[in-house]
Amino acid sequence: MSNQFDFGNGTAPAVWRRGADDGMRLGLWMSGIVVCIVYSPNVPLLSLMALLMMAAVPAIVYRWLKRDWQRWPRMRFFSAAWMQGICMFFFGSLIMAAVIVVLLKFIHPDFILESVRGAIEIYRSYGDPQSAEMANTLQQMIDRHILPTPVRFGITMIWTVTFTGSILSMILTGIIKLTTRNK
């Protein structure tokens, strides 16, 4: 009986397994983005680093999907490659959400409040009625204590990253399918 996780004999691993393996690395990458964003008010260069890291995500995922597309014939189906990409983003988002919760709950607990206060100042500086209304709405969220908690924010990021990652994976899989010759 062959081992589905044996990479040495040319047998393709399960799609979810490849997605989980690459998702771990993607999760660490996305966690780095989160850390850069949280500390960018203190070190402005980190905001540029976060943008560059975000821009690199499609290239990284493309490279990993294409690698497996070329390496294993079983992965040369649109649905398999797309599912691998979805799994990458899902498993990666779990790691990122854990980092978000730890960072925003224990290390930098005032980040959400500080961010909303900063947004209020920006909206009030615009001087138009729509911006003033937005600033008032954000102030009411603070006053009523209805800002998102770190756990709620982390869960929201799991859903957001998985959804946008599935769309990105679909697009990248289509590009790979159209541009890659099978050996």
VOPAGU-2260 file (C-alpha; in pm, 1 decimal, decimal comma):
REM VOPAGU-2260
SITE   aa  ch    i         X         Y         Z
SITE  MET   A    0       0,0       0,0       0,0
SITE  SER   A    1     147,4     336,1    -101,2
SITE  ASN   A    2     182,4     621,3     140,6
SITE  GLN   A    3      -1,9     930,3      14,4
SITE  PHE   A    4     245,3    1154,8     196,6
SITE  ASP   A    5     557,3    1004,0      42,6
SITE  PHE   A    6     708,8    1280,8    -166,2
SITE  GLY   A    7    1009,8    1074,9    -270,0
SITE  ASN   A    8     836,9     822,6    -495,1
SITE  GLY   A    9     645,3    1068,4    -713,3
SITE  THR   A   10     307,0     995,8    -558,1
SITE  ALA   A   11     108,9    1315,8    -512,7
SITE  PRO   A   12       1,4    1395,9    -158,2
SITE  ALA   A   13    -359,9    1475,8     -84,5
SITE  VAL   A   14    -465,3    1820,9    -201,4
SITE  TRP   A   15    -556,7    1931,1     149,6
SITE  ARG   A   16    -218,3    1809,5     276,3
SITE  ARG   A   17     -28,4    2023,4      23,9
SITE  GLY   A   18    -255,7    2315,0     109,5
SITE  ALA   A   19    -190,5    2266,4     481,1
SITE  ASP   A   20     186,9    2243,4     433,4
SITE  ASP   A   21     201,2    2556,2     219,9
SITE  GLY   A   22     -66,3    2718,1     437,7
SITE  MET   A   23     162,1    2696,1     737,7
SITE  ARG   A   24     426,3    2898,6     556,2
SITE  LEU   A   25     165,2    3137,6     415,4
SITE  GLY   A   26      22,6    3181,4     765,3
SITE  LEU   A   27     363,4    3282,0     896,5
SITE  TRP   A   28     399,6    3527,2     606,1
SITE  MET   A   29      54,6    3677,7     672,8
SITE  SER   A   30     134,3    3693,5    1044,9
SITE  GLY   A   31     439,9    3899,0     954,1
SITE  ILE   A   32     209,6    4136,0     767,0
SITE  VAL   A   33     -12,0    4168,7    1074,5
SITE  VAL   A   34     286,0    4243,3    1299,3
SITE  CYS   A   35     407,8    4508,7    1054,2
SITE  ILE   A   36      62,7    4671,4    1047,7
SITE  VAL   A   37      23,4    4671,7    1425,9
SITE  TYR   A   38     363,9    4828,3    1485,0
SITE  SER   A   39     363,2    5065,8    1185,4
SITE  PRO   A   40     240,6    5363,9    1396,3
SITE  ASN   A   41     565,2    5331,4    1594,5
SITE  VAL   A   42     789,9    5247,4    1297,7
SITE  PRO   A   43     644,4    5403,8     979,3
SITE  LEU   A   44     869,2    5197,8     750,3
SITE  LEU   A   45     675,7    4887,9     859,4
SITE  SER   A   46     367,1    5007,7     670,7
SITE  LEU   A   47     568,1    4999,0     347,7
SITE  MET   A   48     698,6    4655,5     442,5
SITE  ALA   A   49     340,6    4535,7     503,0
SITE  LEU   A   50     231,2    4663,5     160,3
SITE  LEU   A   51     521,5    4491,2     -11,6
SITE  MET   A   52     451,7    4167,9     173,3
SITE  MET   A   53      82,2    4184,8      76,1
SITE  ALA   A   54     172,9    4247,9    -285,8
SITE  ALA   A   55     397,2    3939,6    -282,2
SITE  VAL   A   56     119,3    3701,0    -172,4
SITE  PRO   A   57     -18,5    3635,4    -524,4
SITE  ALA   A   58     332,3    3564,9    -657,6
SITE  ILE   A   59     410,6    3328,8    -371,1
SITE  VAL   A   60      85,1    3136,7    -405,9
SITE  TYR   A   61     126,5    3121,9    -784,8
SITE  ARG   A   62     473,3    2972,9    -745,2
SITE  TRP   A   63     353,3    2706,5    -501,3
SITE  LEU   A   64      50,0    2611,0    -711,2
SITE  LYS   A   65     255,3    2596,3   -1030,4
SITE  ARG   A   66     523,8    2386,3    -859,9
SITE  ASP   A   67     269,4    2121,1    -765,0
SITE  TRP   A   68      89,3    2144,5   -1100,5
SITE  GLN   A   69     413,1    2057,1   -1276,3
SITE  ARG   A   70     536,1    1801,1   -1026,1
SITE  TRP   A   71     229,6    1577,5    -989,8
SITE  PRO   A   72      -7,4    1484,9   -1274,6
SITE  ARG   A   73    -282,9    1426,1   -1018,1
SITE  MET   A   74    -269,9    1796,9    -935,2
SITE  ARG   A   75    -324,2    1901,3   -1297,7
SITE  PHE   A   76    -696,1    1940,0   -1258,4
SITE  PHE   A   77    -841,0    2284,6   -1212,9
SITE  SER   A   78   -1047,1    2169,6    -915,4
SITE  ALA   A   79    -749,9    2008,3    -738,2
SITE  ALA   A   80    -522,9    2309,7    -775,9
SITE  TRP   A   81    -801,3    2548,6    -678,9
SITE  MET   A   82    -882,1    2342,6    -367,9
SITE  GLN   A   83    -514,9    2338,1    -277,3
SITE  GLY   A   84    -512,9    2718,3    -293,5
SITE  ILE   A   85    -827,6    2743,0     -81,9
SITE  CYS   A   86    -669,5    2512,6     175,8
SITE  MET   A   87    -352,3    2722,6     173,0
SITE  PHE   A   88    -544,9    3034,8     260,1
SITE  PHE   A   89    -771,9    2863,4     512,8
SITE  PHE   A   90    -492,6    2696,4     708,9
SITE  GLY   A   91    -275,5    3006,6     677,3
SITE  SER   A   92    -556,8    3224,4     809,6
SITE  LEU   A   93    -585,7    3004,5    1119,8
SITE  ILE   A   94    -223,2    3077,5    1205,5
SITE  MET   A   95    -268,0    3445,8    1127,9
SITE  ALA   A   96    -583,8    3464,8    1343,1
SITE  ALA   A   97    -400,4    3308,9    1637,4
SITE  VAL   A   98    -127,3    3571,4    1601,8
SITE  ILE   A   99    -390,6    3846,6    1580,4
SITE  VAL   A  100    -560,8    3729,4    1899,1
SITE  VAL   A  101    -236,0    3702,9    2095,9
SITE  LEU   A  102    -105,2    4033,9    1961,9
SITE  LEU   A  103    -425,2    4234,2    2012,3
SITE  LYS   A  104    -532,4    4075,0    2338,6
SITE  PHE   A  105    -204,9    4049,3    2528,9
SITE  ILE   A  106      74,1    4246,2    2361,8
SITE  HIS   A  107     -96,4    4551,0    2210,9
SITE  PRO   A  108    -449,5    4554,5    2359,4
SITE  ASP   A  109    -523,2    4918,3    2268,0
SITE  PHE   A  110    -454,9    4877,3    1895,1
SITE  ILE   A  111    -820,3    4862,6    1784,0
SITE  LEU   A  112    -921,0    5155,6    2005,5
SITE  GLU   A  113    -621,3    5363,0    1892,2
SITE  SER   A  114    -696,1    5284,9    1526,7
SITE  VAL   A  115   -1059,3    5393,0    1559,5
SITE  ARG   A  116    -959,1    5712,5    1741,4
SITE  GLY   A  117    -711,7    5786,1    1462,5
SITE  ALA   A  118    -984,1    5731,0    1202,4
SITE  ILE   A  119   -1215,3    5968,0    1392,6
SITE  GLU   A  120    -951,0    6241,7    1382,7
SITE  ILE   A  121    -899,0    6191,5    1010,3
SITE  TYR   A  122   -1273,5    6200,0     934,4
SITE  ARG   A  123   -1322,7    6513,0    1145,0
SITE  SER   A  124   -1036,8    6687,3     964,4
SITE  TYR   A  125   -1216,6    6654,6     628,4
SITE  GLY   A  126   -1491,0    6894,2     734,4
SITE  ASP   A  127   -1769,1    6760,8     509,5
SITE  PRO   A  128   -2102,0    6628,3     646,2
SITE  GLN   A  129   -2047,3    6265,4     538,5
SITE  SER   A  130   -1708,4    6250,7     709,3
SITE  ALA   A  131   -1849,2    6412,8    1024,3
SITE  GLU   A  132   -2125,8    6152,3    1029,5
SITE  MET   A  133   -1871,5    5871,1     998,8
SITE  ALA   A  134   -1664,1    6021,8    1280,1
SITE  ASN   A  135   -1975,5    6041,2    1499,4
SITE  THR   A  136   -2065,0    5678,8    1422,8
SITE  LEU   A  137   -1715,9    5563,3    1516,4
SITE  GLN   A  138   -1729,1    5771,0    1836,3
SITE  GLN   A  139   -2060,8    5607,1    1926,0
SITE  MET   A  140   -1898,9    5265,1    1880,0
SITE  ILE   A  141   -1635,1    5365,5    2135,2
SITE  ASP   A  142   -1890,8    5515,0    2374,0
SITE  ARG   A  143   -2116,8    5207,5    2358,1
SITE  HIS   A  144   -1822,4    4966,1    2389,5
SITE  ILE   A  145   -1907,5    4784,9    2066,6
SITE  LEU   A  146   -1565,9    4780,4    1902,1
SITE  PRO   A  147   -1464,8    4435,3    1779,9
SITE  THR   A  148   -1275,0    4218,8    2025,0
SITE  PRO   A  149    -944,8    4058,3    1923,5
SITE  VAL   A  150   -1117,1    3719,2    1893,8
SITE  ARG   A  151   -1396,9    3858,6    1677,9
SITE  PHE   A  152   -1140,7    4040,9    1464,2
SITE  GLY   A  153    -938,5    3718,8    1424,9
SITE  ILE   A  154   -1248,0    3519,8    1321,7
SITE  THR   A  155   -1343,7    3790,7    1073,0
SITE  MET   A  156    -994,7    3768,9     923,7
SITE  ILE   A  157   -1028,1    3389,8     882,4
SITE  TRP   A  158   -1343,5    3440,7     676,1
SITE  THR   A  159   -1199,6    3735,3     481,7
SITE  VAL   A  160    -867,9    3568,4     398,0
SITE  THR   A  161   -1032,4    3237,7     304,9
SITE  PHE   A  162   -1286,6    3405,5      77,0
SITE  THR   A  163   -1043,1    3639,9     -97,3
SITE  GLY   A  164    -785,5    3359,8    -112,4
SITE  SER   A  165   -1034,7    3131,3    -285,1
SITE  ILE   A  166   -1099,0    3396,7    -550,2
SITE  LEU   A  167    -725,9    3458,8    -593,7
SITE  SER   A  168    -659,6    3083,3    -613,3
SITE  MET   A  169    -925,6    3042,6    -880,6
SITE  ILE   A  170    -768,1    3318,4   -1090,5
SITE  LEU   A  171    -413,2    3187,3   -1041,6
SITE  THR   A  172    -519,9    2829,9   -1120,6
SITE  GLY   A  173    -678,4    2951,8   -1443,6
SITE  ILE   A  174    -358,2    3132,8   -1537,3
SITE  ILE   A  175    -148,9    2825,0   -1457,3
SITE  LYS   A  176    -380,4    2599,8   -1658,1
SITE  LEU   A  177    -363,2    2830,2   -1960,5
SITE  THR   A  178      11,5    2899,7   -1951,9
SITE  THR   A  179     178,4    2582,9   -1824,1
SITE  ARG   A  180     270,2    2294,5   -2047,0
SITE  ASN   A  181     247,1    1955,6   -1888,4
SITE  LYS   A  182     558,0    1740,4   -1909,8
